[in-house]
Amino acid sequence: MNDRTFSGYDIIGDVHGCALSLRILLSRMGYTQQQGVYQHPSRQAIFVGDIIDRGPHIREALHLVHDMVAAGHAQITMGNHEYNYLCYATPAPSGFAQPFLRKHTPRNRRILQETLEQLANHPDDQRDFLTWFEQMPVFLDFDHFRVVHACWQQTLVDRFVAMNGSNRMRRGFLFRSAVHGSQEHEIMDILLRGTHLELPNDEVMVSRDGFERSFFRTKFWLRDPYYLNDVVFQPDPLPAHLARLPLTREQRSELTCYREDNKPLFIGHYWCEGEPEALSPSVACLDYSAVKYGKLVAYRLDDEARIQNDKFVWVDVAREVVFND
């Protein structure tokens, strides 16, 4: 944590290589470049992760964000895409079934394709950013707000701190998190990818990005949902014959609820659409699909105890970036 006092924080959603959109957003919020680093005279930026993958200017975005963090003008939490890259590029210790923590399958390479290609001719950047990713906080917990990439589940946050001594991973934890079924894997999966339910009857759905999935991501702030469709939280709708099925007792037991009286929580990850607004009085998602020509969104947090819809600010990528490019 930086010990400098700031008047407020600007929490920024998934960038995914949209460096031009990020520059516009920072300028809109009063950040200027001084000695090559974006900074604000009285505020600090916080990035929710997923700086890499998919977009056209990943290396530029990484340098921009890294330099802000290194100079104390920003903080960041790890996104699932930084975690994916970290595992994909980290050699596995002896005893693993594969040479790297994440298997180099066509599916896994496809997810990281743009990052691998854009960093291919920059070995120093590969090394430096890999080191940075491993040192990233997985979450931030301030006196009056919290930031995590996908989901805040207090028991898992407490377990993470007990295992690592802080909000950053130790190397042994990283190794164990690559083992499916381990406690470490469960913690990272929920904090960085969110809660989920299995599709009933062993069904499989194909997402918009072409991946087959046997589960769907779920909301984690509802008090009393009833149907499967009540809890789905992803761009892809459930098949119609499943959407109106009542939640079973077992499914309800797998859900979690971030209460309205908790600290404001800021997340990314979920590819929201439309006008940015709070998900609940205490939860705001800042991922509005910038790399899919949606919006790059920030929330300008001061000392409010509940999320206010008039505090969102954004760049409309299709209208303000692509159209004028």
N, C-alpha and C positions, 0 to 999 in steps of 0.2 A: 504494500500500500504506500502511496505517496503521502508524505506528511504535510504537504502544502494545503492551505485552506482555500476552498473554492466556494463561490457563491451559489453554484448549481452544477448539474451534470447533464450532458447531452448523450443519451443512450441510443446507439445506432445499430440498426438491424443488419441482416446478412448482406455482405457486399458482393461476394462471389465474382471478384474480378472486375466489377463495374467502377473502375477508378475515376472516370470522368464524372459519373453521377456522384461519387463521393466528394470530389472536389467542389462540385456545384452545391451539394448539401452543406458542406462545411462552410463555404463562403456565405451561404444564405443564413447560417446561424452566427455569423460574425467572426469566424476563424480566418486568420490571414497567415500567409507564409512568411516566416522570419528565419533567415539563414536556412532556407529550404525545408522548414518544419512548420506544419499547420499548428496554430495555437490561438487561444482566446485569452484576453486579458484577465478574465475572472472566472471562467468555467473550464471544466474538464470533460473530454469525450470518453465514453465507455462503449466498446464494441462487444457485441454479444457472440462473436465468433463467426465462422464460415466466411473468411476473407477469400479463400481459394476456391478453385474448381468452377467450371462451366463458362465463366465470362471471358471477355477478350483481353483484359489488361491485368492479369493476376499478379505478375511480378511487380508492376507499378503499384498496385494496391497494397501488396505486402510491404514494399519499402515505405510507402506513405504511412501506413498504420504503425509499422515497427518503429519508425523514427519518432512518431508522436509518443508512443509508449516509452521508448528509451529516454526521451527528453522530459517525461513526467507530465505531458499534456494530454495523455490518454491512458486508459487501462483497457484490458481485454480479458474475456473469458474464452476458453477453448470451445470450438464448435466441433460437431461430429466429423466435418470434413478435414479439419486440422488433425483430429485424432486418427481418422482413416489414413491420411498421408503418413503420420508418425509411425503407425503400425506397419504400413506397407513398406516403408524405407528403413525400418529398424531391424538389423539382423537378430534372429532368434537365438536364445541361449541353447546350450547343448540339451538334448532331450526332447526338443520340439520336433514335430512331424514335418515341418517345412523350414526353409532357410530364413524366412522373414516372419515377423509376428503376424502379418496379414498375408494370406495366400495371394500369389500373383496370378489370379484367375482372370479370364476375359471380362467377367462382370466387374471385379474389383478394379481392373485397369480402366475400364470404361468410365467409372465414376471419377477417377483421377486424371483422365486422359489429358485435358487441357492444361492442368498444372504440370504434369510430367513433361509435356511438350514445350511449354513456355519457359520452364526452368532447365531444359535439357542442355543448353549451351552455357549454363552459368553454374559451374560446380561450386564456387564459393557461396553463392546464394543458396544452393541446395543444402550445403553443410550448415550455414548460419541459420537459415529458417527452420531446419530440422531441430537444431539446438533450442531455438526460441519456442517452437511448438512444445517440446518436452517440458519446458519450464513454465508454460502458461498456467495461470489459475484455472481450475475447473469451474469455480463459482466465486462470486463476490458477495459478501454479507456486510452491509453497512448498518449504521444505527437506525436508519429510517427507510431503507429499501434493499432489494436483493437483485442479483443478476445471475442467470444461468442460461445455457443455450436452449434447453428444451423443457425441463420439468424440475421443480423443487419438491423433493420428498425428504422431509426433515430427518427421518431415520437413516436414510442413505447418506445424506450430507454428514450426519454425525459419525456414521461408520467410516466414511471416507477420511474425515479428520483424524479419527482414532487410528486408522491404518497408516496414515501418511504424516501426521503431525502438523498439517497445515492444509491449505486449499490447493496445493500443487502435488502432482504425483511423484512418488519415489520410483526409481527404476524397477525395483522388484514388483511394485504394484502394477506398473505398466505391463511387464511381462505376464503377470498372472491375469490381467484384464483381457488378454488375447485368448484365453482359454474359455471356450463356451461352457457355461454351467458353473463357473467360479463366482464367488461373491463379488470379486472385482469386476468381472464382466457385467454382472447385473447392475452394479452401481453406475458404471460408465454408460451402459445402454439406456438406462432410464434418465439420467441427468442430461445426456447429450442427444438422445433420440426420442425420449418421451415414453409415457405409459402406452400399453397396447392391449388389445384382446385378440385372441385367435378367432378366425372365421369359423362359424359352425360347420359341422359335417365335413371337415377336411377340405372345404372349398378353397379355391385360389382365385384371386382377382389380378388383373393386369393394370398397373398404374399408367398414368399419362406418359411417364418416361420409359415405358416399355418393360419394366421389371415385374416379374411375377411375385406376389406376396400372399402369404397365408394368414396375415394378421392386418389389423388396422389400428392407426394411432387414435388415442382417446383423450378427451378433455379431462382435466384434473382439478377443476374448480366447481363442479356441480354438486349440489347437496343431495338431490333426490331424483336422478334420472330414471326413466322407466323403459324406453325402447333402446335398441342398439343405435338407431339413428340419432338419439339424443346425445350420445357420447362421442360419435365419430368426429375427429378433428384432423382432417387432411384434405387436400384438393380433390381427391377421387371419391365420389360418392359410393356408398355400399350398393351392391346389387339390390334391386327393388324387392326381391323376395326375402331378403334378409333384413332390410332396413326397419321394418315394423315388428320384428320379433321382440318380445319382452326380454329384458335382461334376466338371466337366471341368478339364483342366489350365489352360485360360484363366481359368475362374472362380476356381480356387484362386489364381492369380496376382493377382487383384483383391482378395483378402482381406488383412487385416492382423491382427496378433496383439499385443495388449498383454500382456506377459509377467507371470507371477506374481511375479517378483522386482523388478518396477518399483514405484515409489511407489504407495500407495493412490490410486485415481482415483475421483472422484465425479461422476456424470452425472445428467441428468434425461431428459426427452423421450419415453420409450418406452412409456408407458401400461402398466406392469406391474400384475399382479393378485396377490391372495393375501397371505400373510404376508411382510413385508419381510425379505429376506436377501441376502447377498452373491452376486454373479454369479460371482465367482472370488475367490481370496484378495486380489486387488489391485483389483477393480472392484466398485462398488456403484451401482446405479441408485436414485434417490430419487423417481422419478415413479411413483406408484401411483394415478393416475387420480382425484385429489381431486374435480375438477369433474364427473366421471361418478359421483359418490357412492361413490368408493373411499376412499383414505386420503391425507391430507397427511402426508408422511413427512420426518423429519430423522434425521441420523446425528450422534451426540455423540462427536466425535473428540478424543482426548487425544494421547498420544504413541505409540500402537500402530503397528507396522509392517505389520500385516495386519488386514484388515477383520474385525470380530467381530460376529456376529449379535445379540448381546445389547446392542449399542450403538444399535440403531434405536429410535426412538420415533415415535409417530404419533397422529393424530386420525382416528377412523373417521367419515367425513363422514355416511354414511347413518344411523348409530346415534347419534352424539353431537351432530350439528348439525341435520340435517333432522328427525329424530324429535322433537327437543326445541324446534324452532323455533316 
